[in-house]
Amino acid sequence: MNIRSLTRGDGAVIGAAVLLFIASFLDYFSTECDGPAEYCDKAPSFNAWEDTDQLLIVLPSVFLAGIIGAALLVIGRFLPEGRKLGPVTLPQLGTGLILTSAWGAVWSLMLAPDGANVSAGAILAVLATLIAAVAAFITPIVPALGAPLVPAGGAGPAPYGGQYPQQGGYGYPGGPQGGQPGPYGAQPGQGQPYGQQPGQPQAGQPGQPGPAQPAGGAQGPAGGAPDPNFQPFWFAVPMARPLFPEDGSPQPIAELAPGTWYLAVEQRGQALIAQTQDGRRGVLQDTSNIQRG
């Protein structure tokens, strides 16, 4: 489980779920007291956890639906992309429950019992469910919310048992020339690929066969012909994404984690051939919202 799989939008959903849980213990409705002052302190007020007919449906449809939906959405971020529960993924199911919770919170205010006043619990429930619903719904289409919750370089375990790259080292886009990535295959601090003399053509350049471009432009199992004008570049993913074998097998060989720089060595249609820090190469099929180094 890698916390770097979470996005800023997921952080907003988690915060809203915590606020919703707190709101469930606050008074949802309260009634006015028209009698003597000594009896007004005993005027009925109740929260979602109390066994009352007025709030019988509020607990499962507003609070539990919202909290469970947020939990499913977050758990789904740690699973391989494409893993489904029946016809839907866990984030999709969680988003649906969150939207249901927001609708239930708004609808319960319109069906308040006669003579009842809306209390702090109901107001916080509406705010929390609306925040969670908006964040869950627009995170996949808003790059700012799709950015990693924990920025690169923060605390956290390094993937595949390695260390996060330092500046100028493998896996960091700050290359040897003015902060630009070095050519594919170059060692830190060198401007030419490892084992190649200055002035020689570099492997992977247009018109030159090499590791980044198969000779003859053959079409691989990943789909699509290699782009002859492609230049290798460093990139990072906004959330955990699987890396599939180049032979077209459906079983992922690795998982790209947010906060880590990877090298794109080839492009085939909309997919990228990426290389991990330990030298494994595979096909990244989902290239949406990636951050180029």
C-alpha positions, 0 to 999 in steps of 0.5 A: 500500500503506497500513500503516493497513490492518493491524489489531492482530490482523494485528500478532500474526500477523506477530510469530508468523510471525517467531517461527516463522521463528526457531524453524525454525533451532533444534533441533527434536528431539534424542537422548540419548547413553548412550555415553562423555562424549567422544561425547555432544557428537556426539549427533544434534540437527537442525532443520527445514532439515536433510535428515532422515527424521524432519523430512521433513514438518515443514518444509512442513507446519509452518514453510512453511505458517505463514509463507506463510499469514501472508504471504497474510493480510497481503497480503490486507489491502492488496487491495480488500475482496472480491478473491478467489483462486478461491472464497476471499479471500487472508485466508481462504486464509492463515487456513486455512494457519495453522490447518493449521500449528498442527495440524501442529506439535501433531501432530508432537510426538505423533509424535516419533521413539523416544528423541528429546527435544522441543527449543526449536524444536518448543516455539516452533513450537507457541507461534507457530502457536497464537498466529497461529491464534487471532489470525487466527481471532478478529480479525474478531469481536473489536473490540479486535483489529480496531482499526488497528495504527497509530493515527490521527495516526501516521506514514504517507502521507495518502490521496489525496495530502492531509494528515491532518486537524488538530483542528477541521479537515475530517475530524476529529470534534472539532467546534466545540461541545465536541468534538462534530462540527459539522453537515454542510456546516459550516466549521471553527469555525462552528455553522451550515452554510456560507452559511446564516444562524443560526436557519435550518433546517439541510439534512439535518435530519429533515423538511428536504430537503438534501444529506444527505436526498433530498426525498420519501424516494426509494429510491436504487440503493444499496438501502433507503430513506433513514432520515428520522431520520438525523443526519450523523456522523464515522466511521473504518473499522477496515481498508481498505474500498471506496466504491462509486458511488451508482448501484449500479456494482460498480467502487469509486470510492475506498478508505476507509483506517483512521486517517482520519475520513469523514463519513456523510451518509445511511443506506440500510438497512445501508449508509452514504453517505459523503463523502471529504475531496476531496468524493467521495460513495459507498456504504459497504456494510460498516459493521461495527465502524466507529468513530463520532466 
